[in-house]
Amino acid sequence: MPGKSPRVALEFRPLTPDRWADVAALFGPRGASSGCWCMWWRQTHGEFTAGRGSGNQRAFRALVGTGEPPGILAYAEGRAVGWCAIAPRDDYSRLARSRVLKPVDERSVWSVTCFFVSRAQRRRGVTRQLLEAAVGFARSRGAKIIEGYPLDVKTGAYPDAYAYTGFVSVFRKTGFKEVARRSRTRPVMRRQLR
């Protein structure tokens, strides 16, 4: 595939309070995407809009400060180069209100809601490796089902900034199966853990 760079050796760590500076450096002053700070799925539209930027940064830092990691960081050569948000689905209030991503059933699931990879590391397999690490993280905390909400569009034909939920192809390659589709471009995919 043209433009594809070689894979990079990565290490993965949960985002704990002592790693705050790492995620802040990765997200940069814009908070990864337009002041999001990975709070989109956790807030109402009004809360998110009111907090865009520094308010969302404070909310995310407080979340990290609880000690319960809200996701996984990928490191290359000691620097954070990627992020994957994963937590029990109930932690993401916006999912509960979504017509397209409403619960499939009553089963307890963990949700992968967001990826962010530094520009220099994109198209090197970081998202797939992050997804595997996130599955392992959730498994270690007792998860039995992991759910994701990737885009089903042609990879590369969609701006990176809007592909924060990942692509179907990455989820399929990582053992996820489609379990519901209420939108042409946004399936609900699951991976059962043994």
N, C-alpha and C positions, 0 to 999 in steps of 0.2 A: 504494500500500500504506500503510495507516494507520501512523503512527509512524515512517515512513522519513524520515531527514534528508537534506539535500543532500550530495552528494559533497564531499569536502575535498581540496584540493591537497596532494599528498604528494611527498616526496623519499625515496629508498631508499638505504640504506648497509649494507654487510656489517658484522656484529658483530665488531669488532676490539678488541684490548685497550684502546685509547684511548677506546672507546665504552662501557666497562663501567658507568660511572656512569649512562649513559642507560638501559641495559637494567635496571639495579638500580632506578632510579626508576620505570620502567614497571611492572616486576613487583611493586614494593612490598614491604613487610615479610613478606608471606605467600608470596613467590616465585611470583607469578602464580596459582597454585592450590594451596592446602594444602601449601605447602613443596616444590613440585615442582622449581622452577628448571629446567624443561625437561630433566630427567634421567630421566623415566619410561621412555622408549624405549631409553635407553643402559645401563640397569642391570638386574640381576636384581631380583626382588621383595624379597628380603632386603636387598640393598644399598640399594634405594630407601627401604624402610621405616626402616632404621637411620639413613639420612642425611637423612630428611625434615626440612626446615627448613634450619638452618645448615650441616649436612653436605652437603646437595645444593647449597646456594649455593656452598660452597667447591669442590665438584667441578665445577660449571658455570663458576666463575671460572677454575679451572685449565684447563678445556677451552678457554675463550676465550683464555687466556694462551698457548696453543700457537701462536697466530697464524693458524691455519686457521679462518676464520669458520664457526661452526656454523649460521649463518642470516642473515636479513635484518631490519633494523629499518626501520620506516616513520616518517618525521618530518613533523610539521605545525607550521609556525611555529617551527622549531628545537627542538621537543621530541619525543622518541620516543613514538609513540602506538600502534604495532603491531609485532608480531614474527611471523616465520615461520621455523621450524626446517627446514633442508634440508641434506642431506649424502648421501654414498654410503650405500646401504642397509646395507652391511656395518658401518657405524658404529653401527647400532641393533640391539644384541644381542637385544632383546625381540622384534623382528620375526622373527628366525630361529627363535625358540621358539614362535611363535604358530601355532595350528592354523588360525585364520581368515585370518591375513595371511601365511602361509608363502609362500615364493617361487613365482611362477607358472611360471618357467622358469629357465634358467641365465644369462640375459642380464644384463649389468651395468646397474644402474639407480641413480638417485638417488631418495631418498624425502623427501617432504614429510610431516612427522609432527605438527606442532603449529602452531597460531596462537594469539596472544593480542593482543587489541585493548582499549585503555583503554575504560572504560565510556562516557565522553563521545563516543567516536568510533564506537561500534557502530551498525550499520544504516546506514552511509554508504558502503559499497562498499570499505572498507579491506581486507577479507580478499581480495577478488578482485584488487585492485591488488597486494597483497603476494604473492599466488600468481604473478601475471605477473612481478613483480620476481624472485621466487625461481627461476622457470624461466630467466630471463635470466642470473641469477647462475650457475646450474648449467651452462648452455650455455657460458658464458665459461670454465668449468673443464673442458670436454670432455665433459659429459654428453650422451648420445644419447637416453636414455629417462628421464622423470620419472614417479614413481609416487606416488599418494596413497591414503589410506584414510578417505575422508569418511563421514559419517553419511547414510544414506538414510532420513530421517524428515522430516516436515513442518517446514519452517523456522518458527521462532517457537514451536513446540510442545515444544521441548526446552530445558532450562536452558542459558544461555550457558556456564556453568562446565563443562558436560559436552560441549560442542560444539567442543572444542579441536582436533579433526582436520578441522574444516570440514564443509560440507554438499555433497552430490552436485551440487546445482544450481550452485554456484560453480565446481566442477571442470568440469562440462559446458560452462558459459559460457566457460571458459578453454581449451577444446580437448581436454580429457581424455575418454577412452573407457573404459568398463568392460571389463576383461579377465578378471575372475574374481569369483565371489561364493560364499563359503562360509558366509555369515551373511545373514539376511534384511535386516539394516540396515547392513551394513558391506561394500561392494564394494571390490575393488582396481581402481583406475583409473590409466590411463597416458596420457602424452602423448609421442609420438615427436617428436624434434627433427631438423631437416634440416641 
